[in-house]
């Protein structure tokens, strides 16, 4: 059992590269979206 198949990722195939890639994309895009939103709310970006 891989270390990636433990914790909150308790399902078969949690250590597959496709699943890791999709998860990384979702997390990073959420962070970017929050940064863009914060800049727009703070009027730092037109």
PDB file of N, CA, C and O in Angstrom:
ATOM      1  N   UNK A   1       0.853  -1.181   0.000  1.00  0.00           N
ATOM      2  CA  UNK A   1       0.000   0.000   0.000  1.00  0.00           C
ATOM      3  C   UNK A   1       0.897   1.241   0.000  1.00  0.00           C
ATOM      4  O   UNK A   1       1.835   1.355   0.789  1.00  0.00           O
ATOM      5  N   UNK A   2       0.585   2.144  -0.889  1.00  0.00           N
ATOM      6  CA  UNK A   2       1.334   3.389  -0.990  1.00  0.00           C
ATOM      7  C   UNK A   2       0.917   4.349   0.122  1.00  0.00           C
ATOM      8  O   UNK A   2      -0.182   4.247   0.667  1.00  0.00           O
ATOM      9  N   UNK A   3       1.801   5.270   0.445  1.00  0.00           N
ATOM     10  CA  UNK A   3       1.466   6.282   1.445  1.00  0.00           C
ATOM     11  C   UNK A   3       0.358   7.199   0.952  1.00  0.00           C
ATOM     12  O   UNK A   3      -0.358   7.794   1.757  1.00  0.00           O
ATOM     13  N   UNK A   4       0.207   7.321  -0.387  1.00  0.00           N
ATOM     14  CA  UNK A   4      -0.847   8.169  -0.927  1.00  0.00           C
ATOM     15  C   UNK A   4      -2.218   7.519  -0.805  1.00  0.00           C
ATOM     16  O   UNK A   4      -3.235   8.184  -1.003  1.00  0.00           O
ATOM     17  N   UNK A   5      -2.260   6.245  -0.486  1.00  0.00           N
ATOM     18  CA  UNK A   5      -3.516   5.517  -0.370  1.00  0.00           C
ATOM     19  C   UNK A   5      -3.977   5.473   1.094  1.00  0.00           C
ATOM     20  O   UNK A   5      -4.707   4.562   1.484  1.00  0.00           O
ATOM     21  N   UNK A   6      -3.563   6.432   1.885  1.00  0.00           N
ATOM     22  CA  UNK A   6      -3.941   6.513   3.295  1.00  0.00           C
ATOM     23  C   UNK A   6      -4.522   7.883   3.596  1.00  0.00           C
ATOM     24  O   UNK A   6      -4.570   8.738   2.712  1.00  0.00           O
ATOM     25  N   UNK A   7      -4.949   8.101   4.782  1.00  0.00           N
ATOM     26  CA  UNK A   7      -5.490   9.400   5.158  1.00  0.00           C
ATOM     27  C   UNK A   7      -6.837   9.645   4.504  1.00  0.00           C
ATOM     28  O   UNK A   7      -7.701   8.769   4.503  1.00  0.00           O
ATOM     29  N   UNK A   8      -7.021  10.858   3.937  1.00  0.00           N
ATOM     30  CA  UNK A   8      -8.312  11.177   3.336  1.00  0.00           C
ATOM     31  C   UNK A   8      -8.460  10.559   1.956  1.00  0.00           C
ATOM     32  O   UNK A   8      -9.562  10.544   1.407  1.00  0.00           O
ATOM     33  N   UNK A   9      -7.368  10.046   1.377  1.00  0.00           N
ATOM     34  CA  UNK A   9      -7.427   9.425   0.048  1.00  0.00           C
ATOM     35  C   UNK A   9      -7.574   7.911   0.215  1.00  0.00           C
ATOM     36  O   UNK A   9      -6.766   7.155  -0.324  1.00  0.00           O
ATOM     37  N   UNK A  10      -8.581   7.462   0.943  1.00  0.00           N
ATOM     38  CA  UNK A  10      -8.760   6.036   1.232  1.00  0.00           C
ATOM     39  C   UNK A  10      -9.623   5.378   0.163  1.00  0.00           C
ATOM     40  O   UNK A  10     -10.774   5.028   0.423  1.00  0.00           O
ATOM     41  N   UNK A  11      -9.080   5.208  -1.026  1.00  0.00           N
ATOM     42  CA  UNK A  11      -9.772   4.446  -2.047  1.00  0.00           C
ATOM     43  C   UNK A  11      -8.739   3.818  -2.961  1.00  0.00           C
ATOM     44  O   UNK A  11      -7.619   4.314  -3.076  1.00  0.00           O
ATOM     45  N   UNK A  12      -9.110   2.737  -3.606  1.00  0.00           N
ATOM     46  CA  UNK A  12      -8.185   2.055  -4.507  1.00  0.00           C
ATOM     47  C   UNK A  12      -7.842   2.957  -5.677  1.00  0.00           C
ATOM     48  O   UNK A  12      -8.721   3.584  -6.268  1.00  0.00           O
ATOM     49  N   UNK A  13      -6.570   3.018  -6.005  1.00  0.00           N
ATOM     50  CA  UNK A  13      -6.129   3.827  -7.120  1.00  0.00           C
ATOM     51  C   UNK A  13      -5.817   5.260  -6.746  1.00  0.00           C
ATOM     52  O   UNK A  13      -5.632   6.100  -7.627  1.00  0.00           O
ATOM     53  N   UNK A  14      -5.754   5.556  -5.464  1.00  0.00           N
ATOM     54  CA  UNK A  14      -5.473   6.927  -5.045  1.00  0.00           C
ATOM     55  C   UNK A  14      -4.047   7.343  -5.377  1.00  0.00           C
ATOM     56  O   UNK A  14      -3.738   8.535  -5.405  1.00  0.00           O
ATOM     57  N   UNK A  15      -3.182   6.375  -5.628  1.00  0.00           N
ATOM     58  CA  UNK A  15      -1.796   6.701  -5.937  1.00  0.00           C
ATOM     59  C   UNK A  15      -1.513   6.683  -7.440  1.00  0.00           C
ATOM     60  O   UNK A  15      -0.350   6.685  -7.843  1.00  0.00           O
ATOM     61  N   UNK A  16      -2.545   6.666  -8.265  1.00  0.00           N
ATOM     62  CA  UNK A  16      -2.348   6.705  -9.710  1.00  0.00           C
ATOM     63  C   UNK A  16      -1.960   8.113 -10.142  1.00  0.00           C
ATOM     64  O   UNK A  16      -2.474   9.087  -9.592  1.00  0.00           O
ATOM     65  N   UNK A  17      -1.068   8.238 -11.110  1.00  0.00           N
ATOM     66  CA  UNK A  17      -0.631   9.567 -11.559  1.00  0.00           C
ATOM     67  C   UNK A  17      -1.777  10.450 -12.054  1.00  0.00           C
ATOM     68  O   UNK A  17      -1.746  11.663 -11.849  1.00  0.00           O
ATOM     69  N   UNK A  18      -2.779   9.868 -12.699  1.00  0.00           N
ATOM     70  CA  UNK A  18      -3.903  10.664 -13.193  1.00  0.00           C
ATOM     71  C   UNK A  18      -4.682  11.297 -12.042  1.00  0.00           C
ATOM     72  O   UNK A  18      -5.043  12.472 -12.106  1.00  0.00           O
ATOM     73  N   UNK A  19      -4.937  10.528 -10.999  1.00  0.00           N
ATOM     74  CA  UNK A  19      -5.670  11.045  -9.836  1.00  0.00           C
ATOM     75  C   UNK A  19      -4.857  12.129  -9.139  1.00  0.00           C
ATOM     76  O   UNK A  19      -5.409  13.147  -8.722  1.00  0.00           O
ATOM     77  N   UNK A  20      -3.552  11.916  -9.011  1.00  0.00           N
ATOM     78  CA  UNK A  20      -2.683  12.909  -8.381  1.00  0.00           C
ATOM     79  C   UNK A  20      -2.663  14.188  -9.210  1.00  0.00           C
ATOM     80  O   UNK A  20      -2.709  15.287  -8.657  1.00  0.00           O
ATOM     81  N   UNK A  21      -2.594  14.052 -10.525  1.00  0.00           N
ATOM     82  CA  UNK A  21      -2.588  15.212 -11.406  1.00  0.00           C
ATOM     83  C   UNK A  21      -3.878  16.008 -11.335  1.00  0.00           C
ATOM     84  O   UNK A  21      -3.852  17.238 -11.280  1.00  0.00           O
ATOM     85  N   UNK A  22      -5.003  15.312 -11.336  1.00  0.00           N
ATOM     86  CA  UNK A  22      -6.300  15.996 -11.250  1.00  0.00           C
ATOM     87  C   UNK A  22      -6.434  16.718  -9.915  1.00  0.00           C
ATOM     88  O   UNK A  22      -6.899  17.856  -9.868  1.00  0.00           O
ATOM     89  N   UNK A  23      -6.032  16.068  -8.843  1.00  0.00           N
ATOM     90  CA  UNK A  23      -6.106  16.681  -7.520  1.00  0.00           C
ATOM     91  C   UNK A  23      -5.207  17.911  -7.438  1.00  0.00           C
ATOM     92  O   UNK A  23      -5.610  18.944  -6.904  1.00  0.00           O
ATOM     93  N   UNK A  24      -3.991  17.798  -7.966  1.00  0.00           N
ATOM     94  CA  UNK A  24      -3.064  18.932  -7.955  1.00  0.00           C
ATOM     95  C   UNK A  24      -3.630  20.091  -8.764  1.00  0.00           C
ATOM     96  O   UNK A  24      -3.520  21.245  -8.349  1.00  0.00           O
ATOM     97  N   UNK A  25      -4.235  19.799  -9.916  1.00  0.00           N
ATOM     98  CA  UNK A  25      -4.825  20.852 -10.748  1.00  0.00           C
ATOM     99  C   UNK A  25      -5.959  21.555 -10.020  1.00  0.00           C
ATOM    100  O   UNK A  25      -6.052  22.782 -10.056  1.00  0.00           O
ATOM    101  N   UNK A  26      -6.815  20.796  -9.365  1.00  0.00           N
ATOM    102  CA  UNK A  26      -7.947  21.391  -8.641  1.00  0.00           C
ATOM    103  C   UNK A  26      -7.454  22.275  -7.500  1.00  0.00           C
ATOM    104  O   UNK A  26      -7.958  23.382  -7.307  1.00  0.00           O
ATOM    105  N   UNK A  27      -6.485  21.795  -6.756  1.00  0.00           N
ATOM    106  CA  UNK A  27      -5.977  22.571  -5.617  1.00  0.00           C
ATOM    107  C   UNK A  27      -5.290  23.843  -6.097  1.00  0.00           C
ATOM    108  O   UNK A  27      -5.549  24.924  -5.568  1.00  0.00           O
ATOM    109  N   UNK A  28      -4.415  23.725  -7.096  1.00  0.00           N
ATOM    110  CA  UNK A  28      -3.679  24.897  -7.569  1.00  0.00           C
ATOM    111  C   UNK A  28      -4.592  25.907  -8.257  1.00  0.00           C
ATOM    112  O   UNK A  28      -4.409  27.114  -8.099  1.00  0.00           O
ATOM    113  N   UNK A  29      -5.571  25.427  -9.017  1.00  0.00           N
ATOM    114  CA  UNK A  29      -6.486  26.361  -9.664  1.00  0.00           C
ATOM    115  C   UNK A  29      -7.374  27.070  -8.637  1.00  0.00           C
ATOM    116  O   UNK A  29      -7.741  28.228  -8.833  1.00  0.00           O
ATOM    117  N   UNK A  30      -7.715  26.389  -7.556  1.00  0.00           N
ATOM    118  CA  UNK A  30      -8.488  27.034  -6.487  1.00  0.00           C
ATOM    119  C   UNK A  30      -7.671  28.135  -5.816  1.00  0.00           C
ATOM    120  O   UNK A  30      -8.197  29.204  -5.506  1.00  0.00           O
ATOM    121  N   UNK A  31      -6.394  27.872  -5.594  1.00  0.00           N
ATOM    122  CA  UNK A  31      -5.518  28.879  -4.987  1.00  0.00           C
ATOM    123  C   UNK A  31      -5.393  30.090  -5.901  1.00  0.00           C
ATOM    124  O   UNK A  31      -5.468  31.230  -5.443  1.00  0.00           O
ATOM    125  N   UNK A  32      -5.201  29.840  -7.198  1.00  0.00           N
ATOM    126  CA  UNK A  32      -5.091  30.953  -8.153  1.00  0.00           C
ATOM    127  C   UNK A  32      -6.393  31.743  -8.201  1.00  0.00           C
ATOM    128  O   UNK A  32      -6.371  32.973  -8.244  1.00  0.00           O
ATOM    129  N   UNK A  33      -7.523  31.048  -8.194  1.00  0.00           N
ATOM    130  CA  UNK A  33      -8.817  31.734  -8.229  1.00  0.00           C
ATOM    131  C   UNK A  33      -9.007  32.609  -6.984  1.00  0.00           C
ATOM    132  O   UNK A  33      -9.526  33.721  -7.086  1.00  0.00           O
ATOM    133  N   UNK A  34      -8.599  32.126  -5.832  1.00  0.00           N
ATOM    134  CA  UNK A  34      -8.715  32.916  -4.605  1.00  0.00           C
ATOM    135  C   UNK A  34      -7.809  34.145  -4.645  1.00  0.00           C
ATOM    136  O   UNK A  34      -8.199  35.216  -4.180  1.00  0.00           O
ATOM    137  N   UNK A  35      -6.607  34.001  -5.195  1.00  0.00           N
ATOM    138  CA  UNK A  35      -5.691  35.140  -5.299  1.00  0.00           C
ATOM    139  C   UNK A  35      -6.262  36.191  -6.243  1.00  0.00           C
ATOM    140  O   UNK A  35      -6.240  37.382  -5.930  1.00  0.00           O
ATOM    141  N   UNK A  36      -6.769  35.764  -7.392  1.00  0.00           N
ATOM    142  CA  UNK A  36      -7.355  36.692  -8.353  1.00  0.00           C
ATOM    143  C   UNK A  36      -8.560  37.392  -7.747  1.00  0.00           C
ATOM    144  O   UNK A  36      -8.719  38.602  -7.904  1.00  0.00           O
ATOM    145  N   UNK A  37      -9.405  36.643  -7.058  1.00  0.00           N
ATOM    146  CA  UNK A  37     -10.584  37.238  -6.412  1.00  0.00           C
ATOM    147  C   UNK A  37     -10.159  38.266  -5.364  1.00  0.00           C
ATOM    148  O   UNK A  37     -10.735  39.352  -5.287  1.00  0.00           O
ATOM    149  N   UNK A  38      -9.151  37.924  -4.556  1.00  0.00           N
ATOM    150  CA  UNK A  38      -8.696  38.841  -3.507  1.00  0.00           C
ATOM    151  C   UNK A  38      -8.137  40.123  -4.105  1.00  0.00           C
ATOM    152  O   UNK A  38      -8.368  41.205  -3.566  1.00  0.00           O
ATOM    153  N   UNK A  39      -7.408  40.020  -5.207  1.00  0.00           N
ATOM    154  CA  UNK A  39      -6.865  41.209  -5.850  1.00  0.00           C
ATOM    155  C   UNK A  39      -7.969  42.081  -6.430  1.00  0.00           C
ATOM    156  O   UNK A  39      -7.891  43.307  -6.362  1.00  0.00           O
ATOM    157  N   UNK A  40      -8.997  41.458  -6.999  1.00  0.00           N
ATOM    158  CA  UNK A  40     -10.102  42.233  -7.546  1.00  0.00           C
ATOM    159  C   UNK A  40     -10.908  42.915  -6.448  1.00  0.00           C
ATOM    160  O   UNK A  40     -11.340  44.055  -6.615  1.00  0.00           O
ATOM    161  N   UNK A  41     -11.109  42.243  -5.352  1.00  0.00           N
ATOM    162  CA  UNK A  41     -11.869  42.817  -4.241  1.00  0.00           C
ATOM    163  C   UNK A  41     -11.098  43.970  -3.605  1.00  0.00           C
ATOM    164  O   UNK A  41     -11.693  44.947  -3.153  1.00  0.00           O
ATOM    165  N   UNK A  42      -9.784  43.852  -3.574  1.00  0.00           N
ATOM    166  CA  UNK A  42      -8.951  44.892  -2.966  1.00  0.00           C
ATOM    167  C   UNK A  42      -8.661  46.029  -3.935  1.00  0.00           C
ATOM    168  O   UNK A  42      -7.920  46.952  -3.597  1.00  0.00           O
ATOM    169  N   UNK A  43      -9.238  45.976  -5.147  1.00  0.00           N
ATOM    170  CA  UNK A  43      -9.049  47.001  -6.174  1.00  0.00           C
ATOM    171  C   UNK A  43      -7.593  47.165  -6.591  1.00  0.00           C
ATOM    172  O   UNK A  43      -7.192  48.246  -7.022  1.00  0.00           O
ATOM    173  N   UNK A  44      -6.815  46.127  -6.470  1.00  0.00           N
ATOM    174  CA  UNK A  44      -5.413  46.191  -6.910  1.00  0.00           C
ATOM    175  C   UNK A  44      -5.313  45.924  -8.409  1.00  0.00           C
ATOM    176  O   UNK A  44      -4.325  46.298  -9.041  1.00  0.00           O
ATOM    177  N   UNK A  45      -6.319  45.287  -8.973  1.00  0.00           N
ATOM    178  CA  UNK A  45      -6.358  44.987 -10.407  1.00  0.00           C
ATOM    179  C   UNK A  45      -7.628  45.600 -10.971  1.00  0.00           C
ATOM    180  O   UNK A  45      -8.696  45.494 -10.368  1.00  0.00           O
ATOM    181  N   UNK A  46      -7.512  46.239 -12.121  1.00  0.00           N
ATOM    182  CA  UNK A  46      -8.703  46.876 -12.730  1.00  0.00           C
ATOM    183  C   UNK A  46      -9.685  45.853 -13.217  1.00  0.00           C
ATOM    184  O   UNK A  46     -10.735  46.210 -13.751  1.00  0.00           O
TER     185      UNK A  46
END
